[in-house]
Amino acid sequence: MATMLDVADRSGVSVSTVSRVITGSVPVDPVTAERVQEAIAALGYRPNLLARSFRRRVTHTIGLLVPDNSNPFFAEMARTIEDAGFAKGYNVVLCNSDLSAVKQETYIDVLLAKRVDGLILTSSGLIPTVDGHDALERILDAGVPCVVVDRDLGEAPVDQVLVDNDQGGYLAGEHLISLGHRRIACLVGPSDVTPSAGRIAGFQRALADAGLAVAAAGLVRGNGQSDGGAAAVRQLLERGLVAAGGVTAIFAFNDQMALGAIGALQRAGRRVPEDVSVVGFDDIPQSAAIFPALTTIAQPIGEMGTIGVRLLLDRIAQRDAPYQRVRLATRLVVRESTGPPGQSARRPDG
């Protein structure tokens, strides 16, 4: 097995220079660094990262806490973060809280015990701990750099990657209004998920600008899952709102609820979009795969994950740098699930 001394001999430099190239701790002349990298590749040398982590008190690992990795949105986010971290020499440890305070607290303890170099927390992955304290405070008190993705924590001392949920909600409302819809229902997400409030606020603002509003009976809260979307539609049906002269369009908090809503409408004999148009939020892969394909508000999921990793690595390198809040725009993707009220309209991808 090749050693660092073998690499030094082959590249004609000192062992300390090889170490500097591997760790990146001190700048090395590019030509020399390239020669060392070529020697490493030729000899098949593998640095002892574990031993080095004990010496430098780093582990080259990132902890990632998500609320539900069965949700395609978080699955895609996790994959992007894993790929971006790996490209920078970091392994990612994924933990799924299932929206459980006990699991969240346990996983935070495990990740801190493993001495991860930093943590990325996504959306509703920040719920109060079992004793009621702020989970973020526990992490920051431990001195571990942290980035929060897709949850607006205001002026909290942490880097954040956000999406303009208000803008996305407005785009959804504006699209349905432009098609001629005037009686629109809204399927709201869980109250403890901060993106929900922004999306609904933007949606209601679009309606208000057009002199419209969602009736109280047409505002139904769901769990953010497809079964929650189906249950919400059943409530609308039971209230008699999805009938002749009633609701002609639905805006759902996310794509999973929208997909559940479409299924419930179809089982009840309602056609989409001929009888009821449906708009989701996220643009998960399943949205384009179903029939009718879902009109939705696309989030830049890949960009969110990549920026989250970049901000975390920047924070690891410079602990006292100013905190950053990056806010990304959304875009409307028009597919087959929306059309003018009462007409058989099919729209191409937009």
C-alpha positions as CSV (number, residue, x, y, z in Angstrom):
1,M,0.0,0.0,0.0
2,A,1.4,3.4,-1.0
3,T,2.3,5.9,1.7
4,M,2.7,9.7,1.7
5,L,6.5,9.1,1.6
6,D,6.1,7.2,-1.6
7,V,4.1,10.0,-3.1
8,A,6.8,12.5,-2.0
9,D,9.6,10.4,-3.6
10,R,7.7,10.0,-6.9
11,S,6.8,13.7,-7.2
12,G,10.2,14.9,-6.0
13,V,8.8,17.0,-3.1
14,S,8.8,16.8,0.7
15,V,6.3,14.9,2.7
16,S,5.0,18.3,4.1
17,T,4.3,19.5,0.6
18,V,2.3,16.4,-0.1
19,S,0.4,17.0,3.1
20,R,-0.3,20.6,2.1
21,V,-1.7,19.5,-1.3
22,I,-3.9,16.9,0.2
23,T,-5.3,19.1,3.0
24,G,-5.3,22.4,1.1
25,S,-4.2,24.0,4.4
26,V,-1.5,26.1,2.7
27,P,-1.3,27.3,-1.0
28,V,1.1,25.2,-3.2
29,D,2.5,26.1,-6.5
30,P,0.0,24.8,-9.1
31,V,2.6,23.0,-11.1
32,T,3.9,21.3,-8.0
33,A,0.4,20.5,-6.8
34,E,-0.4,18.9,-10.2
35,R,2.7,16.8,-10.0
36,V,1.7,15.6,-6.5
37,Q,-1.8,14.8,-7.7
38,E,-0.4,12.8,-10.6
39,A,1.8,10.8,-8.2
40,I,-1.2,10.1,-5.9
41,A,-3.2,8.8,-8.9
42,A,-0.4,6.7,-10.3
43,L,0.3,5.1,-6.9
44,G,-3.3,4.7,-5.9
45,Y,-2.5,6.5,-2.6
46,R,-5.5,6.9,-0.3
47,P,-5.1,9.5,2.5
48,N,-6.1,8.3,6.0
49,L,-9.0,10.7,6.4
50,L,-10.0,9.3,9.8
51,A,-6.6,9.9,11.3
52,R,-6.4,13.3,9.7
53,S,-9.8,14.2,11.1
54,F,-8.6,13.5,14.7
55,R,-5.5,15.6,14.2
56,R,-7.4,18.5,12.6
57,R,-10.7,18.0,14.5
58,V,-12.6,17.8,11.2
59,T,-14.5,14.8,9.8
60,H,-15.4,15.9,6.3
61,T,-19.0,15.0,6.9
62,I,-22.2,17.1,6.7
63,G,-25.3,16.2,8.6
64,L,-28.6,16.7,6.7
65,L,-31.9,16.7,8.6
66,V,-35.1,16.5,6.5
67,P,-38.7,16.1,7.7
68,D,-39.8,13.4,5.3
69,N,-37.5,11.8,2.8
70,S,-40.4,9.9,1.2
71,N,-41.5,13.3,-0.2
72,P,-40.0,13.6,-3.7
73,F,-39.2,17.2,-3.0
74,F,-36.9,16.3,0.0
75,A,-35.6,13.3,-1.8
76,E,-34.4,15.4,-4.7
77,M,-33.1,18.0,-2.3
78,A,-31.1,15.4,-0.4
79,R,-29.6,13.9,-3.6
80,T,-28.5,17.4,-4.8
81,I,-26.9,18.1,-1.4
82,E,-25.2,14.7,-1.4
83,D,-23.8,15.3,-4.9
84,A,-22.6,18.8,-4.1
85,G,-21.0,17.8,-0.8
86,F,-19.3,14.8,-2.4
87,A,-17.8,17.0,-5.2
88,K,-16.2,19.1,-2.4
89,G,-14.8,16.1,-0.5
90,Y,-17.6,15.8,2.1
91,N,-19.8,12.8,2.9
92,V,-23.4,13.5,3.8
93,V,-25.3,11.8,6.7
94,L,-29.0,11.9,6.0
95,C,-31.5,11.8,8.9
96,N,-35.3,11.8,8.6
97,S,-37.2,13.3,11.5
98,D,-40.7,12.3,10.4
99,L,-41.9,15.5,12.0
100,S,-41.1,13.9,15.4
101,A,-39.5,16.0,18.1
102,V,-38.1,12.9,19.7
103,K,-36.5,11.7,16.5
104,Q,-35.2,15.2,15.6
105,E,-33.6,15.6,19.0
106,T,-32.1,12.1,18.9
107,Y,-30.6,12.7,15.4
108,I,-29.2,16.1,16.3
109,D,-27.4,14.5,19.3
110,V,-26.1,11.7,17.0
111,L,-24.8,14.1,14.4
112,L,-23.2,16.3,17.0
113,A,-21.6,13.2,18.6
114,K,-20.2,12.2,15.3
115,R,-18.6,15.6,15.1
116,V,-20.0,16.6,11.7
117,D,-18.4,19.7,10.3
118,G,-21.7,21.3,9.7
119,L,-25.5,20.8,9.5
120,I,-28.1,21.5,6.8
121,L,-31.7,21.7,8.0
122,T,-34.6,21.7,5.5
123,S,-38.0,23.2,5.8
124,S,-40.0,21.8,8.7
125,G,-36.9,20.0,10.0
126,L,-36.9,22.6,12.8
127,I,-39.6,21.7,15.3
128,P,-39.4,22.5,19.1
129,T,-37.4,20.0,21.0
130,V,-39.0,17.7,23.6
131,D,-38.3,20.2,26.4
132,G,-39.7,23.0,24.3
133,H,-36.3,24.7,23.4
134,D,-35.3,25.8,20.0
135,A,-33.5,23.1,18.0
136,L,-31.4,25.6,16.2
137,E,-30.1,27.0,19.5
138,R,-28.9,23.6,20.5
139,I,-26.9,23.3,17.3
140,L,-25.4,26.8,17.5
141,D,-24.6,26.4,21.2
142,A,-22.6,23.4,20.2
143,G,-20.6,25.6,17.9
144,V,-21.5,23.7,14.8
145,P,-22.0,25.7,11.5
146,C,-25.6,25.4,10.2
147,V,-27.5,26.4,7.1
148,V,-31.3,26.3,6.9
149,V,-33.0,25.6,3.5
150,D,-36.6,26.5,2.7
151,R,-37.6,27.9,6.0
152,D,-37.5,31.6,6.8
153,L,-36.1,32.2,10.2
154,G,-35.9,36.0,9.9
155,E,-32.9,37.5,11.5
156,A,-31.7,34.3,13.2
157,P,-27.9,34.0,13.3
158,V,-27.8,31.4,10.6
159,D,-27.3,31.3,6.8
160,Q,-30.6,30.7,4.9
161,V,-31.6,29.6,1.4
162,L,-35.2,30.6,0.7
163,V,-37.7,30.5,-2.1
164,D,-40.0,33.4,-2.8
165,N,-43.2,31.5,-1.8
166,D,-45.3,34.6,-1.9
167,Q,-44.3,35.2,-5.6
168,G,-45.1,31.5,-6.4
169,G,-48.5,31.7,-4.8
170,Y,-49.2,34.9,-6.7
171,L,-48.3,33.2,-10.0
172,A,-50.7,30.4,-9.3
173,G,-53.6,32.8,-8.5
174,E,-52.8,35.0,-11.5
175,H,-52.7,32.0,-13.8
176,L,-56.1,30.7,-12.7
177,I,-57.7,34.2,-12.9
178,S,-56.3,34.7,-16.4
179,L,-58.1,31.5,-17.5
180,G,-61.4,33.0,-16.3
181,H,-61.8,31.2,-12.9
182,R,-63.6,33.2,-10.2
183,R,-64.6,30.6,-7.7
184,I,-61.3,29.0,-6.4
185,A,-60.6,26.8,-3.5
186,C,-57.3,26.6,-1.6
187,L,-55.8,23.5,0.0
188,V,-53.5,24.8,2.8
189,G,-50.4,23.0,4.1
190,P,-49.6,22.2,7.8
191,S,-49.7,25.3,10.0
192,D,-46.1,24.6,11.3
193,V,-44.6,24.6,7.8
194,T,-43.5,28.1,7.1
195,P,-43.6,28.0,3.3
196,S,-47.4,27.3,3.5
197,A,-48.2,30.8,4.9
198,G,-46.2,32.6,2.2
199,R,-47.7,30.6,-0.7
200,I,-51.3,31.2,0.5
201,A,-50.6,34.9,1.2
202,G,-49.3,35.4,-2.4
203,F,-52.2,33.4,-3.8
204,Q,-54.8,35.5,-1.8
205,R,-53.0,38.7,-2.8
206,A,-53.5,37.7,-6.5
207,L,-57.1,37.2,-5.9
208,A,-57.5,40.4,-4.0
209,D,-55.9,42.4,-6.9
210,A,-58.6,40.9,-9.1
211,G,-61.4,41.8,-6.6
212,L,-61.8,38.2,-5.6
213,A,-61.3,36.1,-2.4
214,V,-61.4,32.5,-1.2
215,A,-64.5,31.8,0.8
216,A,-63.8,30.5,4.3
217,A,-65.5,27.1,3.4
218,G,-63.1,26.9,0.4
219,L,-60.0,27.1,2.5
220,V,-59.1,23.5,3.7
221,R,-56.0,22.5,5.6
222,G,-54.2,19.3,4.8
223,N,-51.1,17.4,5.9
224,G,-48.9,18.1,2.9
225,Q,-49.3,14.5,1.6
226,S,-51.4,13.1,-1.2
227,D,-53.9,11.6,1.2
228,G,-54.3,15.0,2.7
229,G,-55.1,16.5,-0.6
230,A,-57.7,13.8,-1.3
231,A,-59.2,14.3,2.2
232,A,-59.4,18.1,1.6
233,V,-61.2,17.6,-1.7
234,R,-63.7,15.2,0.0
235,Q,-64.4,18.0,2.4
236,L,-65.1,20.4,-0.4
237,L,-67.4,17.8,-2.0
238,E,-69.3,17.2,1.2
239,R,-69.8,21.0,1.6
240,G,-71.3,21.0,-1.9
241,L,-68.7,23.4,-3.2
242,V,-67.6,21.3,-6.2
243,A,-70.9,21.3,-8.0
244,A,-72.6,23.3,-10.9
245,G,-72.0,26.9,-10.2
246,G,-69.4,26.2,-7.5
247,V,-65.6,25.9,-7.3
248,T,-64.0,25.6,-10.8
249,A,-60.3,25.6,-9.7
250,I,-58.1,24.5,-6.8
251,F,-54.7,25.7,-5.7
252,A,-52.9,23.2,-3.5
253,F,-50.0,23.9,-1.1
254,N,-47.7,21.4,-2.9
255,D,-47.7,18.8,-5.7
256,Q,-48.4,15.9,-3.5
257,M,-51.6,17.4,-2.2
258,A,-52.5,18.4,-5.8
259,L,-52.0,14.9,-7.0
260,G,-54.2,13.6,-4.2
261,A,-56.8,16.2,-5.1
262,I,-56.9,15.2,-8.8
263,G,-57.4,11.5,-7.8
264,A,-60.2,12.4,-5.4
265,L,-61.9,14.6,-8.0
266,Q,-61.7,11.8,-10.7
267,R,-63.1,9.2,-8.3
268,A,-66.0,11.6,-7.6
269,G,-66.7,11.8,-11.3
270,R,-65.2,15.3,-11.8
271,R,-63.0,15.9,-14.9
272,V,-59.7,17.7,-14.7
273,P,-59.5,20.4,-16.1
274,E,-62.9,20.4,-17.8
275,D,-64.8,20.6,-14.5
276,V,-62.1,21.6,-12.1
277,S,-58.6,23.0,-12.8
278,V,-55.8,22.1,-10.3
279,V,-52.5,23.9,-9.6
280,G,-49.7,22.5,-7.4
281,F,-46.4,23.8,-6.1
282,D,-42.9,22.2,-6.3
283,D,-42.7,20.6,-9.7
284,I,-41.7,17.1,-8.5
285,P,-41.0,14.5,-11.3
286,Q,-44.4,12.9,-10.8
287,S,-46.2,16.1,-11.8
288,A,-45.3,15.6,-15.4
289,A,-45.8,11.9,-15.4
290,I,-49.5,11.7,-14.4
291,F,-52.5,12.3,-16.6
292,P,-53.6,15.0,-16.8
293,A,-50.0,16.4,-16.2
294,L,-50.0,18.9,-13.4
295,T,-49.7,22.6,-13.8
296,T,-47.5,23.7,-11.0
297,I,-45.1,26.3,-9.5
298,A,-41.6,25.1,-10.0
299,Q,-39.0,25.6,-7.2
300,P,-35.3,25.5,-8.1
301,I,-34.7,22.5,-5.9
302,G,-31.3,21.7,-7.3
303,E,-30.1,25.2,-7.0
304,M,-31.4,25.4,-3.4
305,G,-29.4,22.3,-2.4
306,T,-26.2,23.4,-4.2
307,I,-26.3,26.9,-2.7
308,G,-27.0,25.4,0.8
309,V,-23.8,23.3,0.6
310,R,-21.8,26.3,-0.7
311,L,-23.0,28.5,2.2
312,L,-22.2,25.8,4.7
313,L,-18.7,25.2,3.4
314,D,-18.1,29.0,3.4
315,R,-19.3,29.1,7.0
316,I,-17.0,26.3,8.0
317,A,-14.1,28.1,6.5
318,Q,-15.0,31.5,8.0
319,R,-17.1,31.4,11.1
320,D,-17.3,35.2,11.7
321,A,-18.5,36.1,8.1
322,P,-21.8,38.0,7.8
323,Y,-24.9,35.7,7.6
324,Q,-26.4,35.3,4.2
325,R,-30.1,35.1,3.2
326,V,-30.4,33.9,-0.5
327,R,-33.9,34.1,-1.9
328,L,-34.7,32.3,-5.2
329,A,-37.5,32.9,-7.6
330,T,-40.2,30.4,-8.7
331,R,-41.8,29.9,-12.1
332,L,-45.1,28.8,-13.5
333,V,-45.1,25.5,-15.5
334,V,-48.4,25.2,-17.4
335,R,-49.5,21.6,-18.3
336,E,-52.8,19.8,-18.7
337,S,-54.5,20.2,-15.4
338,T,-55.6,23.8,-15.9
339,G,-57.9,25.3,-18.5
340,P,-60.8,27.8,-18.8
341,P,-63.8,26.9,-16.6
342,G,-66.3,24.6,-18.3
343,Q,-64.2,24.0,-21.4
344,S,-62.1,21.0,-22.5
345,A,-58.8,22.8,-22.7
346,R,-55.5,21.1,-22.8
347,R,-52.4,23.2,-22.4
348,P,-48.8,22.3,-23.5
349,D,-45.9,22.4,-21.1
350,G,-44.8,26.0,-20.5
